[in-house]
Structures are given as C-alpha cells and as structure tokens.
Amino acid sequence: MIRFALIFGFPLLACASTQEVTAPTILPQTEWTQTDYNGKSHDLGAAMNGSNPVVLVFWQTWCLSCLHEAPLLTAVAAEHPELMFLGVVSGDDDTVDAMEVRRVASKIGISYPQILDQDLSLTHALRIQGSPTIVVLGKDGRILERSHNADLAWSTFAP
C-alpha cells in the first residue's frame, strides 16, 4: 500500500515513489545550515566545499522501507568515515516530532546525526518525492548519486 503525507501542501510519497522526477544535478550554493534534534548546526555548504562527499538520507519515522534500510546505512557510515552522513527528516513541528525522531533513531541504531528540514528548503531544492531517498553530494554540491535503495557502490564515493 502506498502512503501519502502532505507537508505544507507538498506531497511526500512514501515509501519510494515510482513517479519520474526531473532531479537537479547540483544543489545550489546558498546558506544550507540545518539543525539536528540536539540543536547542533550542520553547515552543508562548508561540508560540500570540503573534500569528502556528503550523504543525505531522507527518511520518516513511519516509513517501513526507511526502517528496513537504516541498519545497512548505519553500517556503511561506520565503514566509510570519509563520508559525512546526515539523516534528514522533512516537516515542521506540527508534522515531525523531534523526540520521536530521536527515539526511533536510537531504537534502530542510527549513529549519524539527524537534521530536521523544518522549512522544507532542502527537500524542495533536491526535489525529494519519497522516502527513503539517498542523495550523495560531491564537491560544490554536485549530485553524485540519488537512490531509493541503500545498496550502492559506496567505495566509489571516497575522495
């Protein structure tokens, strides 16, 4: 069964969307500082200008595919410390409970930080249409990979 979530009039198809989306090839260089559920800021712009790729894992606490992929992604993050992994949960305070994100992430063993895309700026910029969506960003925001599946050739992204 396909499940829809409507966030600020923006439908997120969960889990993975089969709808063809024209995805951008680069994340525009703007202010991309996002806050995780612990209140820590993560400067994606600075990270993208570094030498290591950034892996954004868009997910939701209620998405069964997301929960299924989480252990593999956590293992990949541990095996590839040269990749900066960030979980991204899209939605404002009315649709995303930061404490629930923390509880679920802890329960399933996600070790990398979880940022809250409360204004959907990152979700919209990357035209995310479903969960899970994994986006690997290279230097200067180039999109190296975009997938709904965690089974990727991760070593190819090493600097």
SULSUL-V764601 format. One line per field, one symbol per residue. ss: DSSP state (A for helix, B for strand, O for the rest). psi: psi as a letter, one per 20 degrees, with the letter a starting at -180 (. if undefined). burial: I if it has 9 or more other ideal C-beta (glycine too) atoms within 8 Angstrom, else O. A space follows every 10 residues. Layout:
ss = ???
psi = ???
burial = ???
This chain:
ss = OOBBBBBOOB BBBBBOOOOO OOOOOBOOOO OOBBBBOOOO BBBAAAAAOO OOOBBBBBOO OOOAAAAAAA AAAAAAAAAO OOOBBBBBBB OOOOOOOAAA AAAAAAAAOO OOOBBBBOOO AAAAAOOOOB BOBBBBBOAA ABBBBBBOOO OOOAAAAOO
psi = pppqpookjo poppeqpipp poqqiqpqna olpqpriijp qonhggghia ipqpopoprq hiohhghhhg hghggghhhm iipoppqpop qahhipohhg gggggggjkp iqqoqomhjj gggghjlpir qqpppppapk jpohqpqjpi mrmhiiiq.
burial = OOIOIOIOOI OIIIIIOOOO OOOIOOIOOO OIIIIIIOOO OIOIIOIIOO OIIIIIIIII IOIOIIIOII OIIIOIIOOI OOIOIIIIII IIOOOIOIOI IIOIIOOIOI OIIIIIIOOI OIIIIIIIII IIIIIIIIOO IIIOIIOIOI OIOIOOIOO
